[in-house]
Amino acid sequence: MLDIIYAAETQFRLDSAQLDRDIARRVAIRDRFASEADDVSARRAPARAARTWPRPIGLAHAEPVCA
């Protein structure tokens, strides 16, 4: 009878240790995703595309460009 109780207690300790490890893994994953989400929100907007023609400089070239 004591063997059955001892086996049950041993199994309980093993199961609770496994549960503690699983919870620690989940917390680590959640923290990693949270830190990655913070990094994504801090990113800058993409740069504008380059113009197809250069801008004219000076009054002599101030006329509008016809497309």
PDBQT receptor file of N, H, CA, C and O in Angstrom, charges set to zero:
ATOM      1  N   MET A   1       0.820  -1.195   0.000  1.00  0.00    +0.000 N 
ATOM      2  CA  MET A   1       0.000   0.000   0.000  1.00  0.00    +0.000 C 
ATOM      3  C   MET A   1       0.869   1.266   0.000  1.00  0.00    +0.000 C 
ATOM      4  O   MET A   1       0.560   2.233  -0.697  1.00  0.00    +0.000 OA
ATOM      5  N   LEU A   2       1.938   1.257   0.772  1.00  0.00    +0.000 N 
ATOM      6  H   LEU A   2       2.189   0.472   1.339  1.00  0.00    +0.000 HD
ATOM      7  CA  LEU A   2       2.815   2.421   0.798  1.00  0.00    +0.000 C 
ATOM      8  C   LEU A   2       3.503   2.623  -0.543  1.00  0.00    +0.000 C 
ATOM      9  O   LEU A   2       3.819   3.754  -0.913  1.00  0.00    +0.000 OA
ATOM     10  N   ASP A   3       3.736   1.540  -1.272  1.00  0.00    +0.000 N 
ATOM     11  H   ASP A   3       3.479   0.622  -0.972  1.00  0.00    +0.000 HD
ATOM     12  CA  ASP A   3       4.348   1.669  -2.594  1.00  0.00    +0.000 C 
ATOM     13  C   ASP A   3       3.451   2.457  -3.537  1.00  0.00    +0.000 C 
ATOM     14  O   ASP A   3       3.934   3.266  -4.329  1.00  0.00    +0.000 OA
ATOM     15  N   ILE A   4       2.159   2.223  -3.453  1.00  0.00    +0.000 N 
ATOM     16  H   ILE A   4       1.767   1.565  -2.810  1.00  0.00    +0.000 HD
ATOM     17  CA  ILE A   4       1.212   2.938  -4.316  1.00  0.00    +0.000 C 
ATOM     18  C   ILE A   4       1.204   4.424  -3.959  1.00  0.00    +0.000 C 
ATOM     19  O   ILE A   4       1.199   5.279  -4.845  1.00  0.00    +0.000 OA
ATOM     20  N   ILE A   5       1.204   4.725  -2.675  1.00  0.00    +0.000 N 
ATOM     21  H   ILE A   5       1.208   4.031  -1.956  1.00  0.00    +0.000 HD
ATOM     22  CA  ILE A   5       1.208   6.126  -2.242  1.00  0.00    +0.000 C 
ATOM     23  C   ILE A   5       2.514   6.805  -2.656  1.00  0.00    +0.000 C 
ATOM     24  O   ILE A   5       2.507   7.937  -3.139  1.00  0.00    +0.000 OA
ATOM     25  N   TYR A   6       3.630   6.105  -2.464  1.00  0.00    +0.000 N 
ATOM     26  H   TYR A   6       3.636   5.185  -2.071  1.00  0.00    +0.000 HD
ATOM     27  CA  TYR A   6       4.926   6.656  -2.844  1.00  0.00    +0.000 C 
ATOM     28  C   TYR A   6       4.979   6.915  -4.349  1.00  0.00    +0.000 C 
ATOM     29  O   TYR A   6       5.477   7.953  -4.784  1.00  0.00    +0.000 OA
ATOM     30  N   ALA A   7       4.465   5.972  -5.145  1.00  0.00    +0.000 N 
ATOM     31  H   ALA A   7       4.060   5.128  -4.792  1.00  0.00    +0.000 HD
ATOM     32  CA  ALA A   7       4.456   6.142  -6.600  1.00  0.00    +0.000 C 
ATOM     33  C   ALA A   7       3.577   7.323  -7.002  1.00  0.00    +0.000 C 
ATOM     34  O   ALA A   7       3.938   8.084  -7.900  1.00  0.00    +0.000 OA
ATOM     35  N   ALA A   8       2.428   7.484  -6.346  1.00  0.00    +0.000 N 
ATOM     36  H   ALA A   8       2.134   6.866  -5.617  1.00  0.00    +0.000 HD
ATOM     37  CA  ALA A   8       1.529   8.594  -6.660  1.00  0.00    +0.000 C 
ATOM     38  C   ALA A   8       2.181   9.935  -6.311  1.00  0.00    +0.000 C 
ATOM     39  O   ALA A   8       2.074  10.895  -7.074  1.00  0.00    +0.000 OA
ATOM     40  N   GLU A   9       2.852   9.999  -5.167  1.00  0.00    +0.000 N 
ATOM     41  H   GLU A   9       2.939   9.219  -4.548  1.00  0.00    +0.000 HD
ATOM     42  CA  GLU A   9       3.528  11.242  -4.786  1.00  0.00    +0.000 C 
ATOM     43  C   GLU A   9       4.665  11.576  -5.750  1.00  0.00    +0.000 C 
ATOM     44  O   GLU A   9       4.863  12.738  -6.106  1.00  0.00    +0.000 OA
ATOM     45  N   THR A  10       5.403  10.564  -6.164  1.00  0.00    +0.000 N 
ATOM     46  H   THR A  10       5.242   9.620  -5.874  1.00  0.00    +0.000 HD
ATOM     47  CA  THR A  10       6.489  10.776  -7.120  1.00  0.00    +0.000 C 
ATOM     48  C   THR A  10       5.942  11.284  -8.446  1.00  0.00    +0.000 C 
ATOM     49  O   THR A  10       6.493  12.214  -9.036  1.00  0.00    +0.000 OA
ATOM     50  N   GLN A  11       4.856  10.672  -8.913  1.00  0.00    +0.000 N 
ATOM     51  H   GLN A  11       4.408   9.917  -8.434  1.00  0.00    +0.000 HD
ATOM     52  CA  GLN A  11       4.243  11.109 -10.167  1.00  0.00    +0.000 C 
ATOM     53  C   GLN A  11       3.735  12.541 -10.055  1.00  0.00    +0.000 C 
ATOM     54  O   GLN A  11       3.872  13.328 -10.992  1.00  0.00    +0.000 OA
ATOM     55  N   PHE A  12       3.150  12.878  -8.910  1.00  0.00    +0.000 N 
ATOM     56  H   PHE A  12       3.039  12.239  -8.148  1.00  0.00    +0.000 HD
ATOM     57  CA  PHE A  12       2.664  14.246  -8.703  1.00  0.00    +0.000 C 
ATOM     58  C   PHE A  12       3.819  15.241  -8.761  1.00  0.00    +0.000 C 
ATOM     59  O   PHE A  12       3.689  16.294  -9.386  1.00  0.00    +0.000 OA
ATOM     60  N   ARG A  13       4.948  14.929  -8.121  1.00  0.00    +0.000 N 
ATOM     61  H   ARG A  13       5.053  14.074  -7.613  1.00  0.00    +0.000 HD
ATOM     62  CA  ARG A  13       6.101  15.830  -8.149  1.00  0.00    +0.000 C 
ATOM     63  C   ARG A  13       6.630  16.000  -9.568  1.00  0.00    +0.000 C 
ATOM     64  O   ARG A  13       6.977  17.108  -9.978  1.00  0.00    +0.000 OA
ATOM     65  N   LEU A  14       6.691  14.901 -10.316  1.00  0.00    +0.000 N 
ATOM     66  H   LEU A  14       6.409  14.002  -9.983  1.00  0.00    +0.000 HD
ATOM     67  CA  LEU A  14       7.158  14.987 -11.699  1.00  0.00    +0.000 C 
ATOM     68  C   LEU A  14       6.206  15.826 -12.549  1.00  0.00    +0.000 C 
ATOM     69  O   LEU A  14       6.642  16.652 -13.351  1.00  0.00    +0.000 OA
ATOM     70  N   ASP A  15       4.902  15.607 -12.366  1.00  0.00    +0.000 N 
ATOM     71  H   ASP A  15       4.548  14.936 -11.715  1.00  0.00    +0.000 HD
ATOM     72  CA  ASP A  15       3.915  16.364 -13.139  1.00  0.00    +0.000 C 
ATOM     73  C   ASP A  15       3.953  17.850 -12.788  1.00  0.00    +0.000 C 
ATOM     74  O   ASP A  15       3.865  18.699 -13.674  1.00  0.00    +0.000 OA
ATOM     75  N   SER A  16       4.085  18.165 -11.497  1.00  0.00    +0.000 N 
ATOM     76  H   SER A  16       4.157  17.475 -10.778  1.00  0.00    +0.000 HD
ATOM     77  CA  SER A  16       4.097  19.582 -11.123  1.00  0.00    +0.000 C 
ATOM     78  C   SER A  16       5.386  20.256 -11.595  1.00  0.00    +0.000 C 
ATOM     79  O   SER A  16       5.368  21.436 -11.946  1.00  0.00    +0.000 OA
ATOM     80  N   ALA A  17       6.502  19.528 -11.610  1.00  0.00    +0.000 N 
ATOM     81  H   ALA A  17       6.518  18.569 -11.325  1.00  0.00    +0.000 HD
ATOM     82  CA  ALA A  17       7.749  20.102 -12.133  1.00  0.00    +0.000 C 
ATOM     83  C   ALA A  17       7.627  20.359 -13.630  1.00  0.00    +0.000 C 
ATOM     84  O   ALA A  17       8.092  21.387 -14.122  1.00  0.00    +0.000 OA
ATOM     85  N   GLN A  18       7.006  19.432 -14.357  1.00  0.00    +0.000 N 
ATOM     86  H   GLN A  18       6.628  18.597 -13.957  1.00  0.00    +0.000 HD
ATOM     87  CA  GLN A  18       6.795  19.622 -15.798  1.00  0.00    +0.000 C 
ATOM     88  C   GLN A  18       5.866  20.807 -16.050  1.00  0.00    +0.000 C 
ATOM     89  O   GLN A  18       6.086  21.590 -16.975  1.00  0.00    +0.000 OA
ATOM     90  N   LEU A  19       4.834  20.934 -15.229  1.00  0.00    +0.000 N 
ATOM     91  H   LEU A  19       4.656  20.299 -14.478  1.00  0.00    +0.000 HD
ATOM     92  CA  LEU A  19       3.915  22.061 -15.364  1.00  0.00    +0.000 C 
ATOM     93  C   LEU A  19       4.640  23.385 -15.119  1.00  0.00    +0.000 C 
ATOM     94  O   LEU A  19       4.412  24.357 -15.839  1.00  0.00    +0.000 OA
ATOM     95  N   ASP A  20       5.501  23.428 -14.118  1.00  0.00    +0.000 N 
ATOM     96  H   ASP A  20       5.686  22.638 -13.533  1.00  0.00    +0.000 HD
ATOM     97  CA  ASP A  20       6.271  24.650 -13.852  1.00  0.00    +0.000 C 
ATOM     98  C   ASP A  20       7.167  25.009 -15.035  1.00  0.00    +0.000 C 
ATOM     99  O   ASP A  20       7.281  26.183 -15.389  1.00  0.00    +0.000 OA
ATOM    100  N   ARG A  21       7.801  24.013 -15.647  1.00  0.00    +0.000 N 
ATOM    101  H   ARG A  21       7.709  23.060 -15.359  1.00  0.00    +0.000 HD
ATOM    102  CA  ARG A  21       8.646  24.283 -16.818  1.00  0.00    +0.000 C 
ATOM    103  C   ARG A  21       7.807  24.778 -17.993  1.00  0.00    +0.000 C 
ATOM    104  O   ARG A  21       8.218  25.692 -18.708  1.00  0.00    +0.000 OA
ATOM    105  N   ASP A  22       6.634  24.178 -18.196  1.00  0.00    +0.000 N 
ATOM    106  H   ASP A  22       6.300  23.436 -17.615  1.00  0.00    +0.000 HD
ATOM    107  CA  ASP A  22       5.762  24.617 -19.288  1.00  0.00    +0.000 C 
ATOM    108  C   ASP A  22       5.313  26.064 -19.090  1.00  0.00    +0.000 C 
ATOM    109  O   ASP A  22       5.288  26.848 -20.038  1.00  0.00    +0.000 OA
ATOM    110  N   ILE A  23       4.967  26.405 -17.871  1.00  0.00    +0.000 N 
ATOM    111  H   ILE A  23       4.988  25.768 -17.101  1.00  0.00    +0.000 HD
ATOM    112  CA  ILE A  23       4.536  27.777 -17.588  1.00  0.00    +0.000 C 
ATOM    113  C   ILE A  23       5.689  28.750 -17.821  1.00  0.00    +0.000 C 
ATOM    114  O   ILE A  23       5.486  29.835 -18.366  1.00  0.00    +0.000 OA
ATOM    115  N   ALA A  24       6.895  28.367 -17.411  1.00  0.00    +0.000 N 
ATOM    116  H   ALA A  24       7.060  27.486 -16.969  1.00  0.00    +0.000 HD
ATOM    117  CA  ALA A  24       8.059  29.237 -17.627  1.00  0.00    +0.000 C 
ATOM    118  C   ALA A  24       8.315  29.434 -19.117  1.00  0.00    +0.000 C 
ATOM    119  O   ALA A  24       8.669  30.534 -19.541  1.00  0.00    +0.000 OA
ATOM    120  N   ARG A  25       8.140  28.385 -19.915  1.00  0.00    +0.000 N 
ATOM    121  H   ARG A  25       7.853  27.491 -19.571  1.00  0.00    +0.000 HD
ATOM    122  CA  ARG A  25       8.312  28.520 -21.372  1.00  0.00    +0.000 C 
ATOM    123  C   ARG A  25       7.281  29.469 -21.954  1.00  0.00    +0.000 C 
ATOM    124  O   ARG A  25       7.607  30.322 -22.780  1.00  0.00    +0.000 OA
ATOM    125  N   ARG A  26       6.039  29.320 -21.525  1.00  0.00    +0.000 N 
ATOM    126  H   ARG A  26       5.773  28.628 -20.854  1.00  0.00    +0.000 HD
ATOM    127  CA  ARG A  26       4.976  30.187 -22.048  1.00  0.00    +0.000 C 
ATOM    128  C   ARG A  26       5.217  31.647 -21.679  1.00  0.00    +0.000 C 
ATOM    129  O   ARG A  26       4.980  32.543 -22.489  1.00  0.00    +0.000 OA
ATOM    130  N   VAL A  27       5.684  31.881 -20.467  1.00  0.00    +0.000 N 
ATOM    131  H   VAL A  27       5.876  31.153 -19.810  1.00  0.00    +0.000 HD
ATOM    132  CA  VAL A  27       5.992  33.253 -20.046  1.00  0.00    +0.000 C 
ATOM    133  C   VAL A  27       7.123  33.824 -20.894  1.00  0.00    +0.000 C 
ATOM    134  O   VAL A  27       7.067  34.984 -21.302  1.00  0.00    +0.000 OA
ATOM    135  N   ALA A  28       8.149  33.016 -21.163  1.00  0.00    +0.000 N 
ATOM    136  H   ALA A  28       8.194  32.074 -20.832  1.00  0.00    +0.000 HD
ATOM    137  CA  ALA A  28       9.270  33.487 -21.984  1.00  0.00    +0.000 C 
ATOM    138  C   ALA A  28       8.805  33.810 -23.400  1.00  0.00    +0.000 C 
ATOM    139  O   ALA A  28       9.224  34.814 -23.974  1.00  0.00    +0.000 OA
ATOM    140  N   ILE A  29       7.947  32.972 -23.963  1.00  0.00    +0.000 N 
ATOM    141  H   ILE A  29       7.606  32.157 -23.496  1.00  0.00    +0.000 HD
ATOM    142  CA  ILE A  29       7.430  33.220 -25.314  1.00  0.00    +0.000 C 
ATOM    143  C   ILE A  29       6.590  34.490 -25.331  1.00  0.00    +0.000 C 
ATOM    144  O   ILE A  29       6.713  35.310 -26.241  1.00  0.00    +0.000 OA
ATOM    145  N   ARG A  30       5.732  34.651 -24.320  1.00  0.00    +0.000 N 
ATOM    146  H   ARG A  30       5.632  33.985 -23.581  1.00  0.00    +0.000 HD
ATOM    147  CA  ARG A  30       4.886  35.845 -24.258  1.00  0.00    +0.000 C 
ATOM    148  C   ARG A  30       5.737  37.103 -24.134  1.00  0.00    +0.000 C 
ATOM    149  O   ARG A  30       5.453  38.108 -24.786  1.00  0.00    +0.000 OA
ATOM    150  N   ASP A  31       6.776  37.059 -23.305  1.00  0.00    +0.000 N 
ATOM    151  H   ASP A  31       7.007  36.243 -22.775  1.00  0.00    +0.000 HD
ATOM    152  CA  ASP A  31       7.652  38.223 -23.149  1.00  0.00    +0.000 C 
ATOM    153  C   ASP A  31       8.394  38.532 -24.438  1.00  0.00    +0.000 C 
ATOM    154  O   ASP A  31       8.569  39.698 -24.792  1.00  0.00    +0.000 OA
ATOM    155  N   ARG A  32       8.836  37.485 -25.147  1.00  0.00    +0.000 N 
ATOM    156  H   ARG A  32       8.694  36.538 -24.859  1.00  0.00    +0.000 HD
ATOM    157  CA  ARG A  32       9.550  37.710 -26.406  1.00  0.00    +0.000 C 
ATOM    158  C   ARG A  32       8.630  38.351 -27.436  1.00  0.00    +0.000 C 
ATOM    159  O   ARG A  32       9.035  39.289 -28.124  1.00  0.00    +0.000 OA
ATOM    160  N   PHE A  33       7.394  37.859 -27.553  1.00  0.00    +0.000 N 
ATOM    161  H   PHE A  33       7.065  37.097 -26.994  1.00  0.00    +0.000 HD
ATOM    162  CA  PHE A  33       6.452  38.450 -28.499  1.00  0.00    +0.000 C 
ATOM    163  C   PHE A  33       6.123  39.890 -28.111  1.00  0.00    +0.000 C 
ATOM    164  O   PHE A  33       5.970  40.745 -28.984  1.00  0.00    +0.000 OA
ATOM    165  N   ALA A  34       6.014  40.162 -26.828  1.00  0.00    +0.000 N 
ATOM    166  H   ALA A  34       6.138  39.467 -26.119  1.00  0.00    +0.000 HD
ATOM    167  CA  ALA A  34       5.719  41.523 -26.386  1.00  0.00    +0.000 C 
ATOM    168  C   ALA A  34       6.868  42.464 -26.731  1.00  0.00    +0.000 C 
ATOM    169  O   ALA A  34       6.633  43.596 -27.152  1.00  0.00    +0.000 OA
ATOM    170  N   SER A  35       8.103  42.011 -26.559  1.00  0.00    +0.000 N 
ATOM    171  H   SER A  35       8.294  41.091 -26.217  1.00  0.00    +0.000 HD
ATOM    172  CA  SER A  35       9.236  42.877 -26.894  1.00  0.00    +0.000 C 
ATOM    173  C   SER A  35       9.346  43.075 -28.398  1.00  0.00    +0.000 C 
ATOM    174  O   SER A  35       9.728  44.156 -28.844  1.00  0.00    +0.000 OA
ATOM    175  N   GLU A  36       9.018  42.054 -29.195  1.00  0.00    +0.000 N 
ATOM    176  H   GLU A  36       8.707  41.175 -28.833  1.00  0.00    +0.000 HD
ATOM    177  CA  GLU A  36       9.032  42.212 -30.650  1.00  0.00    +0.000 C 
ATOM    178  C   GLU A  36       7.938  43.167 -31.096  1.00  0.00    +0.000 C 
ATOM    179  O   GLU A  36       8.142  43.934 -32.036  1.00  0.00    +0.000 OA
ATOM    180  N   ALA A  37       6.786  43.138 -30.446  1.00  0.00    +0.000 N 
ATOM    181  H   ALA A  37       6.620  42.514 -29.682  1.00  0.00    +0.000 HD
ATOM    182  CA  ALA A  37       5.701  44.050 -30.800  1.00  0.00    +0.000 C 
ATOM    183  C   ALA A  37       6.111  45.490 -30.504  1.00  0.00    +0.000 C 
ATOM    184  O   ALA A  37       5.769  46.396 -31.263  1.00  0.00    +0.000 OA
ATOM    185  N   ASP A  38       6.837  45.709 -29.412  1.00  0.00    +0.000 N 
ATOM    186  H   ASP A  38       7.114  44.973 -28.795  1.00  0.00    +0.000 HD
ATOM    187  CA  ASP A  38       7.328  47.053 -29.108  1.00  0.00    +0.000 C 
ATOM    188  C   ASP A  38       8.306  47.519 -30.175  1.00  0.00    +0.000 C 
ATOM    189  O   ASP A  38       8.285  48.687 -30.563  1.00  0.00    +0.000 OA
ATOM    190  N   ASP A  39       9.161  46.626 -30.652  1.00  0.00    +0.000 N 
ATOM    191  H   ASP A  39       9.178  45.677 -30.337  1.00  0.00    +0.000 HD
ATOM    192  CA  ASP A  39      10.126  46.985 -31.689  1.00  0.00    +0.000 C 
ATOM    193  C   ASP A  39       9.420  47.361 -32.989  1.00  0.00    +0.000 C 
ATOM    194  O   ASP A  39       9.849  48.288 -33.676  1.00  0.00    +0.000 OA
ATOM    195  N   VAL A  40       8.350  46.661 -33.333  1.00  0.00    +0.000 N 
ATOM    196  H   VAL A  40       8.002  45.908 -32.775  1.00  0.00    +0.000 HD
ATOM    197  CA  VAL A  40       7.621  46.939 -34.571  1.00  0.00    +0.000 C 
ATOM    198  C   VAL A  40       6.973  48.318 -34.497  1.00  0.00    +0.000 C 
ATOM    199  O   VAL A  40       6.979  49.051 -35.485  1.00  0.00    +0.000 OA
ATOM    200  N   SER A  41       6.416  48.682 -33.348  1.00  0.00    +0.000 N 
ATOM    201  H   SER A  41       6.412  48.086 -32.545  1.00  0.00    +0.000 HD
ATOM    202  CA  SER A  41       5.755  49.977 -33.239  1.00  0.00    +0.000 C 
ATOM    203  C   SER A  41       6.757  51.131 -33.265  1.00  0.00    +0.000 C 
ATOM    204  O   SER A  41       6.375  52.263 -33.560  1.00  0.00    +0.000 OA
ATOM    205  N   ALA A  42       8.018  50.870 -32.967  1.00  0.00    +0.000 N 
ATOM    206  H   ALA A  42       8.329  49.950 -32.727  1.00  0.00    +0.000 HD
ATOM    207  CA  ALA A  42       9.027  51.928 -32.955  1.00  0.00    +0.000 C 
ATOM    208  C   ALA A  42       9.687  52.121 -34.316  1.00  0.00    +0.000 C 
ATOM    209  O   ALA A  42      10.502  53.029 -34.477  1.00  0.00    +0.000 OA
ATOM    210  N   ARG A  43       9.356  51.297 -35.286  1.00  0.00    +0.000 N 
ATOM    211  H   ARG A  43       8.694  50.559 -35.155  1.00  0.00    +0.000 HD
ATOM    212  CA  ARG A  43       9.979  51.425 -36.607  1.00  0.00    +0.000 C 
ATOM    213  C   ARG A  43       9.517  52.700 -37.298  1.00  0.00    +0.000 C 
ATOM    214  O   ARG A  43       8.425  53.206 -37.034  1.00  0.00    +0.000 OA
ATOM    215  N   ARG A  44      10.359  53.210 -38.181  1.00  0.00    +0.000 N 
ATOM    216  H   ARG A  44      11.245  52.799 -38.395  1.00  0.00    +0.000 HD
ATOM    217  CA  ARG A  44      10.044  54.432 -38.905  1.00  0.00    +0.000 C 
ATOM    218  C   ARG A  44       9.283  54.107 -40.183  1.00  0.00    +0.000 C 
ATOM    219  O   ARG A  44       9.306  52.975 -40.667  1.00  0.00    +0.000 OA
ATOM    220  N   ALA A  45       8.611  55.114 -40.718  1.00  0.00    +0.000 N 
ATOM    221  H   ALA A  45       8.592  56.033 -40.325  1.00  0.00    +0.000 HD
ATOM    222  CA  ALA A  45       7.893  54.954 -41.981  1.00  0.00    +0.000 C 
ATOM    223  C   ALA A  45       8.904  54.782 -43.114  1.00  0.00    +0.000 C 
ATOM    224  O   ALA A  45      10.018  55.296 -43.023  1.00  0.00    +0.000 OA
ATOM    225  N   PRO A  46       8.537  54.070 -44.176  1.00  0.00    +0.000 N 
ATOM    226  CA  PRO A  46       9.479  53.890 -45.292  1.00  0.00    +0.000 C 
ATOM    227  C   PRO A  46       9.753  55.218 -46.002  1.00  0.00    +0.000 C 
ATOM    228  O   PRO A  46       8.914  56.119 -45.993  1.00  0.00    +0.000 OA
ATOM    229  N   ALA A  47      10.912  55.327 -46.604  1.00  0.00    +0.000 N 
ATOM    230  H   ALA A  47      11.593  54.596 -46.610  1.00  0.00    +0.000 HD
ATOM    231  CA  ALA A  47      11.298  56.546 -47.316  1.00  0.00    +0.000 C 
ATOM    232  C   ALA A  47      10.436  56.718 -48.563  1.00  0.00    +0.000 C 
ATOM    233  O   ALA A  47       9.942  55.744 -49.132  1.00  0.00    +0.000 OA
ATOM    234  N   ARG A  48      10.265  57.964 -48.974  1.00  0.00    +0.000 N 
ATOM    235  H   ARG A  48      10.667  58.755 -48.512  1.00  0.00    +0.000 HD
ATOM    236  CA  ARG A  48       9.482  58.238 -50.182  1.00  0.00    +0.000 C 
ATOM    237  C   ARG A  48      10.237  57.774 -51.416  1.00  0.00    +0.000 C 
ATOM    238  O   ARG A  48      11.466  57.716 -51.420  1.00  0.00    +0.000 OA
ATOM    239  N   ALA A  49       9.499  57.447 -52.452  1.00  0.00    +0.000 N 
ATOM    240  H   ALA A  49       8.500  57.494 -52.449  1.00  0.00    +0.000 HD
ATOM    241  CA  ALA A  49      10.119  57.036 -53.715  1.00  0.00    +0.000 C 
ATOM    242  C   ALA A  49      10.790  58.240 -54.374  1.00  0.00    +0.000 C 
ATOM    243  O   ALA A  49      10.348  59.376 -54.203  1.00  0.00    +0.000 OA
ATOM    244  N   ALA A  50      11.841  57.989 -55.116  1.00  0.00    +0.000 N 
ATOM    245  H   ALA A  50      12.200  57.066 -55.255  1.00  0.00    +0.000 HD
ATOM    246  CA  ALA A  50      12.561  59.063 -55.801  1.00  0.00    +0.000 C 
ATOM    247  C   ALA A  50      11.695  59.643 -56.915  1.00  0.00    +0.000 C 
ATOM    248  O   ALA A  50      10.881  58.936 -57.509  1.00  0.00    +0.000 OA
ATOM    249  N   ARG A  51      11.874  60.929 -57.194  1.00  0.00    +0.000 N 
ATOM    250  H   ARG A  51      12.536  61.504 -56.712  1.00  0.00    +0.000 HD
ATOM    251  CA  ARG A  51      11.114  61.567 -58.274  1.00  0.00    +0.000 C 
ATOM    252  C   ARG A  51      11.639  61.092 -59.622  1.00  0.00    +0.000 C 
ATOM    253  O   ARG A  51      12.793  60.682 -59.749  1.00  0.00    +0.000 OA
ATOM    254  N   THR A  52      10.758  61.156 -60.637  1.00  0.00    +0.000 N 
ATOM    255  H   THR A  52       9.821  61.489 -60.534  1.00  0.00    +0.000 HD
ATOM    256  CA  THR A  52      11.158  60.691 -61.960  1.00  0.00    +0.000 C 
ATOM    257  C   THR A  52      11.990  61.733 -62.702  1.00  0.00    +0.000 C 
ATOM    258  O   THR A  52      12.758  61.373 -63.595  1.00  0.00    +0.000 OA
ATOM    259  N   TRP A  53      11.858  63.002 -62.360  1.00  0.00    +0.000 N 
ATOM    260  H   TRP A  53      11.234  63.294 -61.636  1.00  0.00    +0.000 HD
ATOM    261  CA  TRP A  53      12.674  64.037 -62.995  1.00  0.00    +0.000 C 
ATOM    262  C   TRP A  53      13.219  64.958 -61.896  1.00  0.00    +0.000 C 
ATOM    263  O   TRP A  53      12.618  65.072 -60.828  1.00  0.00    +0.000 OA
ATOM    264  N   PRO A  54      14.347  65.610 -62.154  1.00  0.00    +0.000 N 
ATOM    265  CA  PRO A  54      14.905  66.502 -61.137  1.00  0.00    +0.000 C 
ATOM    266  C   PRO A  54      14.090  67.785 -61.044  1.00  0.00    +0.000 C 
ATOM    267  O   PRO A  54      13.496  68.219 -62.031  1.00  0.00    +0.000 OA
ATOM    268  N   ARG A  55      14.062  68.383 -59.884  1.00  0.00    +0.000 N 
ATOM    269  H   ARG A  55      14.545  68.031 -59.082  1.00  0.00    +0.000 HD
ATOM    270  CA  ARG A  55      13.359  69.649 -59.701  1.00  0.00    +0.000 C 
ATOM    271  C   ARG A  55      14.181  70.786 -60.306  1.00  0.00    +0.000 C 
ATOM    272  O   ARG A  55      15.400  70.826 -60.136  1.00  0.00    +0.000 OA
ATOM    273  N   PRO A  56      13.529  71.703 -61.006  1.00  0.00    +0.000 N 
ATOM    274  CA  PRO A  56      14.270  72.850 -61.546  1.00  0.00    +0.000 C 
ATOM    275  C   PRO A  56      14.670  73.803 -60.426  1.00  0.00    +0.000 C 
ATOM    276  O   PRO A  56      13.956  73.947 -59.434  1.00  0.00    +0.000 OA
ATOM    277  N   ILE A  57      15.818  74.451 -60.595  1.00  0.00    +0.000 N 
ATOM    278  H   ILE A  57      16.398  74.335 -61.401  1.00  0.00    +0.000 HD
ATOM    279  CA  ILE A  57      16.327  75.377 -59.590  1.00  0.00    +0.000 C 
ATOM    280  C   ILE A  57      16.431  76.757 -60.224  1.00  0.00    +0.000 C 
ATOM    281  O   ILE A  57      16.950  76.887 -61.333  1.00  0.00    +0.000 OA
ATOM    282  N   GLY A  58      15.953  77.774 -59.548  1.00  0.00    +0.000 N 
ATOM    283  H   GLY A  58      15.531  77.668 -58.647  1.00  0.00    +0.000 HD
ATOM    284  CA  GLY A  58      16.065  79.151 -60.010  1.00  0.00    +0.000 C 
ATOM    285  C   GLY A  58      14.802  79.622 -60.718  1.00  0.00    +0.000 C 
ATOM    286  O   GLY A  58      13.918  78.825 -61.031  1.00  0.00    +0.000 OA
ATOM    287  N   LEU A  59      14.727  80.959 -60.972  1.00  0.00    +0.000 N 
ATOM    288  H   LEU A  59      15.445  81.606 -60.717  1.00  0.00    +0.000 HD
ATOM    289  CA  LEU A  59      13.542  81.544 -61.584  1.00  0.00    +0.000 C 
ATOM    290  C   LEU A  59      13.433  81.224 -63.061  1.00  0.00    +0.000 C 
ATOM    291  O   LEU A  59      12.319  81.159 -63.581  1.00  0.00    +0.000 OA
ATOM    292  N   ALA A  60      14.525  81.025 -63.751  1.00  0.00    +0.000 N 
ATOM    293  H   ALA A  60      15.430  81.078 -63.328  1.00  0.00    +0.000 HD
ATOM    294  CA  ALA A  60      14.476  80.750 -65.184  1.00  0.00    +0.000 C 
ATOM    295  C   ALA A  60      13.776  79.416 -65.464  1.00  0.00    +0.000 C 
ATOM    296  O   ALA A  60      13.212  79.223 -66.541  1.00  0.00    +0.000 OA
ATOM    297  N   HIS A  61      13.812  78.537 -64.533  1.00  0.00    +0.000 N 
ATOM    298  H   HIS A  61      14.270  78.694 -63.658  1.00  0.00    +0.000 HD
ATOM    299  CA  HIS A  61      13.202  77.214 -64.733  1.00  0.00    +0.000 C 
ATOM    300  C   HIS A  61      11.933  77.047 -63.906  1.00  0.00    +0.000 C 
ATOM    301  O   HIS A  61      11.528  75.918 -63.629  1.00  0.00    +0.000 OA
ATOM    302  N   ALA A  62      11.295  78.149 -63.506  1.00  0.00    +0.000 N 
ATOM    303  H   ALA A  62      11.624  79.067 -63.731  1.00  0.00    +0.000 HD
ATOM    304  CA  ALA A  62      10.155  78.085 -62.607  1.00  0.00    +0.000 C 
ATOM    305  C   ALA A  62       8.846  77.751 -63.309  1.00  0.00    +0.000 C 
ATOM    306  O   ALA A  62       7.808  77.686 -62.651  1.00  0.00    +0.000 OA
ATOM    307  N   GLU A  63       8.857  77.536 -64.633  1.00  0.00    +0.000 N 
ATOM    308  H   GLU A  63       9.700  77.589 -65.168  1.00  0.00    +0.000 HD
ATOM    309  CA  GLU A  63       7.623  77.211 -65.345  1.00  0.00    +0.000 C 
ATOM    310  C   GLU A  63       7.168  75.802 -64.962  1.00  0.00    +0.000 C 
ATOM    311  O   GLU A  63       7.999  74.938 -64.684  1.00  0.00    +0.000 OA
ATOM    312  N   PRO A  64       5.867  75.569 -64.945  1.00  0.00    +0.000 N 
ATOM    313  CA  PRO A  64       5.378  74.228 -64.581  1.00  0.00    +0.000 C 
ATOM    314  C   PRO A  64       5.792  73.188 -65.622  1.00  0.00    +0.000 C 
ATOM    315  O   PRO A  64       5.898  73.491 -66.811  1.00  0.00    +0.000 OA
ATOM    316  N   VAL A  65       6.009  72.024 -65.183  1.00  0.00    +0.000 N 
ATOM    317  H   VAL A  65       5.923  71.778 -64.218  1.00  0.00    +0.000 HD
ATOM    318  CA  VAL A  65       6.414  70.932 -66.068  1.00  0.00    +0.000 C 
ATOM    319  C   VAL A  65       5.157  70.280 -66.623  1.00  0.00    +0.000 C 
ATOM    320  O   VAL A  65       4.274  69.880 -65.865  1.00  0.00    +0.000 OA
ATOM    321  N   CYS A  66       5.074  70.173 -67.957  1.00  0.00    +0.000 N 
ATOM    322  H   CYS A  66       5.791  70.498 -68.573  1.00  0.00    +0.000 HD
ATOM    323  CA  CYS A  66       3.919  69.538 -68.591  1.00  0.00    +0.000 C 
ATOM    324  C   CYS A  66       4.179  68.041 -68.719  1.00  0.00    +0.000 C 
ATOM    325  O   CYS A  66       5.267  67.616 -69.106  1.00  0.00    +0.000 OA
ATOM    326  N   ALA A  67       3.178  67.265 -68.394  1.00  0.00    +0.000 N 
ATOM    327  H   ALA A  67       2.293  67.610 -68.080  1.00  0.00    +0.000 HD
ATOM    328  CA  ALA A  67       3.355  65.816 -68.485  1.00  0.00    +0.000 C 
ATOM    329  C   ALA A  67       2.887  65.288 -69.814  1.00  0.00    +0.000 C 
ATOM    330  O   ALA A  67       2.963  64.085 -70.062  1.00  0.00    +0.000 OA
TER     331      ALA A  67
